[in-house]
Amino acid sequence: FYESEPPVAHFDLYRLDDPREVDEIGLHEAIDDGVALIEWPERLGTAGAEALSPDRLSVTLTTDGAGRRAHLAGHGAWVEKLKELHV
């Protein structure tokens, strides 16, 4: 956890062998209590992905020349929030 308000937790699921392991690492509690930054969310599988908040922001990084480009996708309430960012 990072010291912040709301609390922010980071999860790198690359080495997750079984989606049921998320119960052991406290992912559900982090989602309930604040913000969870999740790398490799596809490792959650179908059942684990259902635990994610319906109101979430997905960020996908791709290579762009010598740098990276961030692609944002809103889910739930984030759909409208992203529209507000576009001018």
N, C-alpha and C positions, 0 to 999 in steps of 0.2 A: 504494500500500500504506500502511496505517496501522501505526505502530510498536506492535506488540502481540504477545502470545503466546497462541494461535497467530497467525500473520500474517493480517491482514484486508485484502482488496482490494475495491474498489467498481467496478462496471461499469455504466455507463448505456448501454444498447444501442439507445436511441431512434433514433440516426442510422446504425445498422448497415444497410448496403445489401444485403449478402449474408451469409448465415450462415457462410460459409467465412472471413469476416474475423476470427472469434473466434481463429483461430490466430495472427493478427498482434498481437492485443492482450493475449495471455498469459492468457486465461481458464482454459484447461486446467491450466496450471501453478499458478494461484492455487487452483483446486479441489484439486489434488493436494497442495499445500503448506500449506493452511490453510483459511480461510473466505472465500467469495466472496459479496458482496452484489450481486445482479443486478437492476437495474431493466429493465423491458421484456423479460423472458425469452422471451416469445412470438416475439420477433424472431430467435431462434435457429433457428426452423423445426424440423421433425421430426428431421432428422439431428443438428442441433446440440443439441437437447434431450436426446438420448440420452447426451450427454457429461456431463450433470448427475449428481451423486451420487444414488444411489437413496435414501440417507439424508439427507433435506433437509427444511427448514422453509420453506414458502411463506407469505408475508405479503402480503395484499391490502388496500390502503387504500381506503376509500370515504368519501364525504362524509356527515356526520351532523350536520345543522343547521349551526352555525357551526364545527364541528370535524370530526374524522375518526375513523373506527372501523377498527381493525385486525382482520382475519380471519386466523386461523392455520390452516394445513392441514399435517399431518404426512405424510411419505412415508418408508417403510422404518422405521428405528428411531425416527423422530420420532413415529410414531403412538402408541407406548407412552409416550414422554416427555411428550407433550401430555396423555395420560390422567392422568399423575401430577400435573399442574398443576391439574386440575379437582378441587375439593373440595366 
